[in-house]
Amino acid sequence: MKSLQIEVFICRSDNFGVLLHCPETGETASIDAPELDPIVKAAEKRGWTITHVFTTHHHGDHVEANLALKEKYGCEIIGPRNEAAAIPGIDRTVGDGDEFTFGKRPVRVIETPGHTAGHICYYLPEDMILFAADTLFALGCGRLFERSALDMWHSLQKLAELPDETIVYFGHEYTLSNARFAVTIDPENARLRSRAELIEMQRKRGDFTIPTTIGFEKETNPFLRAGEPDIRRTLGMEGATNDEVFAEIRKRKDTF
Ligand SMILES: [Fe+2]
């Protein structure tokens, strides 16, 4: 089986557009639909025709181009059952544990409530690729708009259980701000400090920081590391539960 091909580009100001293409079947999925023109340009550059949209959640900067893409390509829009009413043009609803086929391989749906109530991620186990959108970012996680810190902590734990080698595509280029924040929470973490230095250079050059991996995030992303003694000591929360520590880290990032 041939490998899937991926095209990454910027939409709006800091949304990632991602196209996933199967060279055998010719199928192409747009992961969310943040903005029509950059998506169409990216598809045309590669000579791909969009057959699917994998919607992760209902926010406008992820669904804005749904209807226009559908009109242009007649593509099928797949999206979260728990917020289907807010997804323009949705054709097929999916929920936790559902699997469907794209490019002759399974795509598994992982529900990750927190950023929104119905947010889902798309995981391709055979290719070890995760589309995490606004649940897990490089060195960050999504803001809690519709669910509690406890819910988001559980959602992030589900993603952390995937194999370390899993390649993670995420929804926004927020990595520089996330890195500057992360070193305030986990200052003794040498891997994080060197990663933060690299990110400063990457962003100065205008390079993207996507993708990351689950293993790298587990080593460096404070939002996955609420159980670490060093972080608890830094926050003065040695006796707190993991989700309380996570909630404190999330609260501090909101005002960073
Ligand atoms: Fe969002």
Boltz pocket constraint, residues with backbone or C-beta under 6 A from the ligand:
constraints:
  - pocket:
      binder: B
      contacts: [[A, 57], [A, 59], [A, 62], [A, 115], [A, 134]]
      max_distance: 6.0
